[in-house]
Amino acid sequence: MAINPTHAHLNTASPRYRDWMRVFRTPMVEIEAPAPILAELPGLGVQPVYQLKLSALRGDQRARLLDHICTRFGLAIDEVVVGLARDGCPILAEDVAVSFDTRLVL
C-alpha cells in the first residue's frame, strides 16, 4: 500500500465547494504538506491554509484555476501567473479535509 500524505478532499459543506469543483472537476486535490500554514488573504485576514501542489495540476485544471482567480479578484492573467509562481496558491483549511497515514510519524 502506497503512503501519500499530500491529498486533500474538498469539503462539500464549504461555500466555495462548487467553485473548486468547477476548477478541479474532482473532489480530491494534491497539497504541498499535510499541515496547514497561516497566510494573509485578501478580505479574510490571517487564515489557516494549505498550499495547492500546482505541479500536480493538469493543463486544463491550471487553465480553469487561472481563469477563476482572474475573475474572482479582477486581476490580469499575467499578474496571476506571476503571483502563483512567486507565492503558490492557498486553499482555505476549512475548504478541505486532509488525512494522512499515521505510518508517516512512526
C-alpha positions in Angstrom: 0.0 0.0 0.0 1.4 3.4 -1.0 1.7 6.2 1.5 0.6 9.5 0.1 0.3 12.3 2.7 -0.5 15.1 0.2 -4.1 14.6 -0.8 -7.0 16.8 0.5 -10.7 16.2 -0.1 -12.9 19.2 -0.9 -15.3 19.9 1.9 -18.8 19.6 0.5 -20.1 21.9 3.2 -17.8 24.8 2.1 -19.5 27.7 0.4 -16.6 27.5 -2.1 -17.1 23.8 -2.9 -18.9 24.4 -6.2 -16.2 26.9 -7.3 -13.5 24.4 -6.5 -15.3 21.6 -8.3 -15.7 23.8 -11.4 -11.9 24.4 -11.3 -10.6 20.9 -10.5 -13.5 18.7 -11.6 -12.6 16.2 -8.9 -13.2 16.2 -5.1 -9.6 15.5 -4.4 -6.6 17.8 -4.8 -2.9 17.5 -4.1 -1.4 19.8 -1.5 2.3 20.5 -0.6 2.1 19.4 3.0 -0.3 17.7 5.4 -0.2 20.6 7.9 -1.7 24.0 7.3 0.2 27.3 7.5 -1.1 30.8 8.3 -1.4 33.2 5.4 -2.8 36.7 5.0 -5.6 36.5 2.5 -7.4 39.5 0.7 -10.6 40.3 2.6 -10.2 37.5 5.1 -7.1 38.4 7.1 -4.9 35.7 8.5 -6.3 32.2 7.9 -5.0 28.6 8.1 -4.4 27.4 4.6 -2.9 24.5 2.7 -0.8 25.2 -0.4 -2.0 23.5 -3.6 0.6 21.4 -5.3 0.5 23.4 -8.6 2.8 21.0 -10.3 0.2 18.2 -9.9 -2.5 20.1 -11.8 -3.3 19.0 -15.3 -3.2 21.7 -18.0 -7.0 22.1 -18.1 -7.2 22.4 -14.3 -4.4 25.0 -14.3 -6.2 27.0 -17.0 -9.5 26.9 -15.1 -7.6 27.9 -11.9 -6.1 30.9 -13.7 -9.5 31.9 -15.1 -11.1 31.5 -11.6 -8.6 33.7 -9.9 -8.7 36.4 -12.6 -12.4 36.5 -12.5 -12.8 36.3 -8.7 -10.2 39.0 -7.9 -10.4 41.1 -11.1 -6.7 40.5 -12.0 -4.9 40.2 -15.3 -3.7 36.8 -16.3 -0.1 38.0 -16.2 -0.5 39.1 -12.6 -1.9 35.8 -11.6 0.8 33.7 -13.4 3.5 35.7 -11.6 1.7 35.5 -8.3 1.3 31.8 -8.5 4.9 31.3 -9.4 6.0 33.5 -6.5 3.5 32.7 -3.8 1.8 29.4 -4.8 -2.0 29.0 -4.3 -3.5 28.7 -0.9 -6.8 26.9 -0.3 -8.5 27.6 3.0 -8.2 24.8 5.6 -11.9 24.9 6.1 -12.4 24.1 2.4 -10.7 20.7 2.6 -10.3 17.7 4.8 -6.8 16.3 5.0 -5.9 12.9 6.2 -2.5 11.2 6.4 -1.2 7.8 7.0 0.0 7.5 10.7 2.9 5.3 9.5 4.5 8.6 8.4 5.0 9.5 12.1 6.2 6.2 13.3 
